[in-house]
């Protein structure tokens, strides 16, 4: 009997499976998981099967012999071609070991404390560590984000992630940090198919790069001078993974920002060295502006077709003539090509400007400063396509100092003094993506972050150090041709010494700011002198 208010518990009838059905279901489930694991890890599965087969046939002696043989082959492989040994042998093995014994062990704690864990349906959901790829200096972690996360969520906690895994430097890439390699040979078609899968676009995945060993701590020696400069890949610096970083100079302008004594000269001289062979045969014309009186570039004077270091008027003339070259090429190439191809008869003109702020902000002559700014604006906005390029360096990247910094597609940030300056040089959000140029240690001269046109993720590199003796040798071996006439047929102007120009008349620093007519009325003697001069001229 029940009455109102009594609690009634109604349970559905349970359907109980027999024990043999439960056992078969569990066996099927475990078998499917084991099969799926073997399919996802073919290398581990194949290695285990091989070891078991050798043990069954030859016992422990066979396994020891096999391991010794593999070690010997690995040693010879590393001796003969270490890059491929790291790519196909040591890198995957080291990455697997570090994934299991280093990152998986602290993954939950790191993701939770860095604020990357999410709550859904009363459960904690973590980003998933898919793979770890290692090389001599870096660990590249492939991470699948939680649904609803973006790469910006990881970029904002880049420093936290680095220290969470016991490292000082880390960066987050929304796309694969490496480009697909160029495949040649008989099996190139197969390797290209594999690369198409390896480097496919994966929007749900981010790549966390952790610097395990700082390969940029040692000074980078000068790279060999290319016999024929490749303007799409000039060797300038060493990357963190010990590979070479190449600058795509064709049809672009380059901005180098860095505090004093941070290695801007290494960047500029590395670029000059990579173009040296082209300078000597007339394929490249270097027009150099050194507002510091020649303290930086005077050693390489024989390589420069034009050189201005003392007179700001000469610097303005140089920029005006560069604009004239640009206009002439626009008229001649319009309707034929869209990008200029350098030749010995129509060379690439590279205008190198050291300490750009001396021309755009600190120059006292307002009219001359305005003239220089107008020429630079025209070159930066229209000169890349016709082979008149600008490479500029400066210390202060503020908008007041360089109002047209957004016209530089390629940017390089060396050591800077403030965190806000990183975004000024490399663009908004660059520091959050790992470009910690304001935290450069004292030894990091010539170390910087580069941003290429179309790739928002920064790359950390160290530029080669060019000593004074290297510059003298380079200037002696690769001088500009003696007949390197001005492109506009101004023969003798390029190789001639810089003309001595008289100083411009300047207004008195003090005195009444009155018009000449009123001054003449107030000063009768001055009026009589002017009248007398006019009579003599008549």
Secondary structure, 3 states (H helix, E strand, C coil): CCCCCCCCCCCCCCCCCCHHHHHHHHHHHHHHHHHHHHHHCHHHHHHHHHHHHHHHHHHHHHHHHHHHHHHHHHHHHHHHCHHHHHHHHHHHHHHHHHHHHHHHHHHHHHHHHCCCCEEECCEEECCEEEEEEECCCEEEEEEECCCCCCHHHHHCCHHHHHHHCCCCCEEEECCCCCCCCCCCCCCHHHHHHHHHHHCCCCCCEEEEEEECCCCCCCCCCCCCCCCCCCCCCEEEEEECCCCEEEECCCCCCEEEECCCCCCHHHHHHHHHHHCHHHHHCCCEEEEEEECCCCCCCHHHHHHCCEEECCCHHHHHHHHHHHHHHHHHHHHHHCCCCCCCCCCCCCCEEEEEEECCHHHHCCCCCHHHHHHHHHHHHHHHHHCCCCCEEEEEEECCCCCCCCCCHHHCCEEEECCCCCHHHHHHHHCCCCCCCCCCHHHCCCCCCCEEEEEECCEEEEEEEEECCCCHHHHHHHHHHCCCCCCCCCCCCCCCCCCCCCCCCCCCCCCCCCCCCCCHHHHHHHCHHHHHHHHHHHHHHC
